[in-house]
């Protein structure tokens, strides 16, 4: 099962490291990642594979929101099918 994670906020050291560690601790593999810094704003999008994780999508979403709060960034996680449906032309 794939999902899309977005992380947006003021750039600071350690965002990618903390998010990557969070995912690794839950056996969630990063399939693809894109990140940039725009005028001091950090923007990252990841495609992740949750098929080996024991945590539910909702639990990961809640825990990711807590991590985002501690990093002072906004996080979002949604199932890949929902993401594709939302962005269909």
Order of alpha helices (4+ residues) and beta strands (2+ residues): beta-alpha-beta-beta-alpha-beta-alpha
